[in-house]
Amino acid sequence: MFPKTVFIFLYIFGVSLLQAKNNTVYNDEYVPRVVNGKPGKLGDVPYQVAFKTLIKRSRIYTTFCGGTIIGPTKLLSAAHCFSENPNACQKLCGGGGTPKTLSHKYAVAGNLRNRGYYQEFDSEANGQWRKMKHVVYPPTYAFPKDDIAIVFLFKPFVYNSYVNYVPHAIRLTDYHGKCLVSGYGRISNKASSDKLLLADLTLIPMVRCNQMHRRNMRRFICTSSKFTDVGKGDSGGPLVCMNTGDPNEQPGKGVLVGIVSGHRYHVGSFFTRVSSFRSYIERNKSPRNEKHAIIFLATIYTILAIFISFYLLFINTKYN
């Protein structure tokens, strides 16, 4: 028989594995949305994805975050779009987006509308709607640190003129000039655009970025807020640059250099630098099997519990 303390230990561990609440946490200051942009047209940004969730007591879906297609079933976004109260496995392995949190949520490409009804079949008018299979993000994520997520789909996107991938940056570069950001823009304090907006943002050199934010911003990209910017509500969207010299850039496609992460009032916006996560992106080629991770961790804890029980039994025998 195991000692009572061992059973308590195993019970607490089991609860920590099973407990995962469906609470997506947002900080009002750091949930961006494109502002002062121009309306986009189908095909302008074929790599753009809108993550949509069902509005309560309706059949209408609305965009809660943006994303980028980097493969038929592989997308990039921001971790804070999918983060939740992590269980023990997620803390050790990294990840989120359980079946519960991904229910009634879709990744939509080739669609310019902020809101709409679910479409089972692909069409030029309604785009392509895909169910999300799994989401992973770094175990070290703590906003804004390591704010990147990889989203996997059950069914691949079908590439065409309006839906396609964009290469992601793999080399650290101090970008200059202007790059393109896209999202569903805030047009007032209470209203947001019904259509996808595009904006050219001026990038700020790394040294100046560090000074503005008073911290090491090597793993971020900073932009100027003088004319166009990101505002509340479209985190996870793409920042794409042309003619960067990145080995992964393809002619005519540009390269994904940043993921919309946050905005600091009176300072400016910042994007997760994609090239800083090259290894993480390439390592996660397929969805992580959480069942295997849970079995592995449960086995370790069981062995540990057995060892502790024998040790306690030995101590009791020795001193009694």
C-alpha positions in Angstrom: 0.0 0.0 0.0 1.2 3.5 -0.8 1.4 6.0 2.0 -1.4 8.6 2.1 1.0 11.3 1.1 1.8 9.6 -2.1 -1.8 9.3 -3.1 -2.3 13.0 -2.3 0.8 13.7 -4.5 -0.6 11.7 -7.4 -4.1 13.3 -7.0 -2.7 16.8 -7.2 -0.6 15.9 -10.3 -3.6 14.3 -12.0 -5.8 17.4 -11.4 -3.0 19.6 -12.8 -3.0 17.6 -16.0 -6.7 17.6 -16.5 -7.4 21.2 -15.5 -7.5 23.6 -18.4 -9.9 26.6 -18.4 -11.3 28.2 -21.5 -10.1 31.7 -20.6 -8.3 33.6 -23.3 -6.6 36.5 -21.5 -6.1 39.9 -23.2 -4.5 43.0 -21.9 -6.3 46.0 -23.2 -3.1 47.9 -23.9 -1.6 45.1 -25.9 -4.3 43.8 -28.3 -3.6 45.5 -31.6 -5.8 46.3 -34.6 -4.8 48.0 -37.9 -5.7 51.7 -38.0 -5.7 54.3 -40.8 -5.3 51.5 -43.4 -6.7 51.2 -46.9 -9.3 48.5 -47.8 -7.7 45.4 -49.2 -8.8 43.4 -52.3 -8.8 39.7 -52.7 -5.3 38.5 -53.7 -3.5 41.5 -52.1 -2.4 39.4 -49.1 -3.3 35.8 -49.9 -1.4 34.6 -46.9 -3.7 36.5 -44.5 -5.8 34.3 -42.1 -8.7 35.5 -39.9 -9.3 33.4 -36.8 -13.0 33.6 -36.2 -15.1 32.6 -33.2 -18.8 32.2 -32.8 -20.7 35.1 -31.3 -22.8 34.0 -28.4 -26.5 33.3 -29.1 -26.0 33.8 -32.9 -24.8 32.0 -36.0 -22.3 34.8 -36.8 -18.6 34.4 -36.6 -16.3 37.4 -35.9 -12.5 37.8 -36.2 -10.6 37.6 -32.9 -7.0 37.4 -34.2 -5.0 37.3 -37.4 -2.6 34.8 -38.7 -0.3 33.8 -41.6 -0.2 30.8 -43.9 3.3 29.3 -44.1 2.1 25.8 -45.2 -1.1 24.1 -46.4 -1.9 23.1 -42.8 0.5 25.3 -40.8 -0.1 28.8 -39.7 1.7 31.4 -37.5 0.0 33.7 -35.1 0.5 35.2 -31.6 0.6 33.0 -28.5 -1.6 35.4 -26.5 -4.4 34.7 -29.0 -4.7 31.1 -27.8 -3.1 31.1 -24.4 -5.1 29.8 -21.4 -4.4 28.7 -17.9 -1.9 26.0 -18.6 -1.9 22.6 -17.1 1.3 20.8 -16.0 1.9 19.2 -19.4 1.5 22.5 -21.2 3.9 24.2 -18.8 6.6 21.6 -19.5 5.9 21.0 -23.2 4.5 24.3 -24.3 1.2 24.5 -26.1 -2.4 25.4 -25.9 -5.6 25.3 -27.9 -7.3 22.2 -26.4 -10.3 20.8 -28.3 -12.5 22.8 -25.9 -10.9 26.1 -26.6 -10.8 25.5 -30.3 -14.4 24.5 -30.6 -16.5 27.0 -32.6 -13.4 28.6 -34.0 -12.1 28.6 -37.6 -9.1 29.7 -39.6 -10.5 31.6 -42.6 -8.5 32.5 -45.7 -9.5 34.3 -49.0 -12.2 36.3 -47.2 -12.1 40.0 -46.6 -15.0 40.3 -44.1 -14.6 40.8 -40.4 -17.8 38.9 -39.7 -19.7 36.1 -41.5 -21.6 32.8 -41.4 -19.7 29.5 -41.5 -19.2 28.1 -44.9 -18.8 24.4 -45.4 -17.6 24.6 -49.0 -14.8 26.7 -50.5 -15.8 29.5 -52.8 -14.4 32.7 -54.2 -17.1 34.7 -52.4 -16.7 33.2 -48.9 -13.1 31.9 -49.0 -11.9 28.8 -47.3 -13.0 27.8 -43.7 -10.8 25.3 -41.8 -11.1 23.8 -38.4 -8.1 24.0 -36.2 -6.5 20.8 -35.0 -3.9 21.9 -32.5 -2.0 25.0 -31.3 1.5 25.1 -29.9 3.5 27.9 -28.4 6.8 28.1 -26.5 6.8 26.9 -22.9 8.7 30.1 -22.1 5.9 32.3 -23.3 5.0 35.1 -20.9 3.6 38.1 -22.8 5.2 39.8 -24.6 8.1 37.3 -24.3 8.1 34.6 -27.0 4.6 35.7 -28.3 4.4 33.2 -31.2 2.0 30.3 -31.9 1.9 27.6 -34.5 -1.6 26.5 -35.6 -2.2 23.2 -37.3 -5.3 22.5 -39.4 -7.3 19.3 -39.9 -7.7 20.0 -43.6 -5.2 21.9 -45.9 -5.9 25.2 -47.6 -6.1 24.9 -51.3 -3.7 27.4 -52.9 -5.1 29.7 -55.6 -4.9 33.4 -56.5 -6.6 34.4 -53.2 -5.1 31.8 -50.8 -1.4 31.1 -50.7 1.6 30.9 -48.3 4.4 33.4 -47.7 7.9 32.4 -46.8 9.1 33.2 -43.2 12.3 35.0 -42.4 15.2 32.9 -41.2 18.0 35.4 -40.8 18.4 38.2 -38.2 18.2 41.5 -40.1 17.9 45.1 -38.9 15.1 46.0 -41.2 14.6 49.5 -42.6 12.0 51.3 -44.7 8.3 50.3 -44.9 6.6 46.9 -44.7 3.0 45.8 -45.1 0.7 44.9 -42.2 -2.9 43.7 -42.6 -5.9 43.3 -40.3 -9.4 44.4 -39.5 -9.0 48.0 -38.5 -10.5 50.1 -35.7 -12.3 53.1 -37.2 -13.4 54.6 -33.9 -13.3 53.9 -30.2 -16.3 51.6 -30.5 -16.4 50.4 -34.1 -14.1 48.4 -36.3 -13.9 48.0 -40.0 -16.0 45.3 -41.7 -13.3 44.7 -44.2 -9.6 43.8 -44.2 -7.3 46.8 -44.1 -3.7 47.2 -45.3 -1.1 49.7 -44.1 2.5 50.4 -44.8 4.4 50.8 -41.5 7.8 52.5 -41.1 10.3 50.2 -39.3 12.5 51.5 -36.6 16.2 50.4 -36.2 17.0 48.0 -33.4 19.1 50.5 -31.4 16.3 53.1 -31.5 13.7 50.4 -30.6 15.7 49.5 -27.5 15.8 53.1 -26.4 12.1 53.6 -27.0 11.0 50.6 -25.0 13.9 50.8 -22.5 14.7 47.1 -22.8 16.5 44.7 -25.1 14.1 44.3 -28.2 16.3 42.0 -30.2 13.5 39.5 -30.6 11.0 42.2 -31.6 10.5 44.5 -34.5 9.4 48.1 -33.8 7.4 50.4 -36.0 6.5 54.1 -36.1 3.0 55.3 -35.1 3.1 58.7 -36.8 0.7 58.0 -39.6 -0.4 54.4 -39.7 -0.3 51.8 -36.9 -1.8 48.8 -35.3 -4.6 49.2 -32.7 -6.8 46.9 -30.7 -8.1 43.5 -31.8 -6.0 41.9 -34.6 -3.0 40.4 -32.9 -1.2 37.6 -34.6 -1.4 39.2 -38.1 1.5 39.4 -40.6 4.2 42.0 -41.1 5.6 41.3 -44.6 8.7 43.0 -46.2 10.1 43.0 -49.7 13.8 43.0 -50.8 15.2 42.1 -47.4 18.0 39.9 -48.6 16.7 37.0 -46.5 17.7 33.6 -48.0 14.1 32.4 -47.6 12.5 35.3 -49.5 11.0 34.5 -52.9 10.6 37.0 -55.8 7.2 38.7 -55.7 6.1 37.1 -52.4 8.2 39.0 -49.9 8.9 37.4 -46.6 7.1 37.3 -43.2 9.3 39.2 -40.8 7.0 39.9 -37.9 3.8 38.9 -36.0 1.6 41.6 -34.6 2.1 41.4 -30.8 1.4 44.6 -29.0 1.3 48.4 -28.7 2.5 50.7 -25.9 0.8 54.0 -25.7 3.0 57.0 -26.4 5.8 54.6 -27.3 4.8 52.5 -30.4 4.0 49.1 -31.7 6.1 45.9 -31.6 6.0 42.7 -33.5 7.5 39.3 -32.6 10.6 38.8 -34.8 9.9 35.7 -36.8 13.6 34.9 -37.6 14.3 34.6 -33.9 12.1 31.5 -33.9 13.4 29.8 -37.0 14.4 26.6 -35.2 11.1 26.5 -33.2 9.0 26.9 -36.4 11.0 24.3 -38.3 11.1 21.8 -35.4 7.3 21.8 -35.1 6.4 20.1 -38.4 3.3 18.3 -37.1 0.9 18.6 -34.1 2.3 17.6 -30.8 0.7 14.4 -29.4 -0.3 15.5 -26.0 -1.4 12.0 -25.0 2.1 10.7 -25.4 3.4 13.6 -23.4 0.9 12.9 -20.6 1.6 9.2 -20.6 5.4 9.9 -20.4 5.0 12.4 -17.5 2.5 10.1 -15.7 5.0 7.2 -15.9 7.8 9.4 -14.5 5.6 10.5 -11.6 4.4 7.0 -10.9 8.0 5.7 -10.7 8.8 8.6 -8.4 5.8 7.8 -6.2 6.9 4.2 -5.9 10.4 5.2 -5.0 9.1 7.6 -2.3 6.8 4.9 -0.9 9.6 2.4 -0.6 11.8 5.0 1.0 9.2 5.9 3.6 8.6 2.2 4.3 12.3 1.7 4.8 12.5 4.7 7.2 9.5 3.4 9.2 11.0 -0.1 9.4 14.4 1.2 10.4 13.2 3.3 13.3 10.3 1.1 14.6 
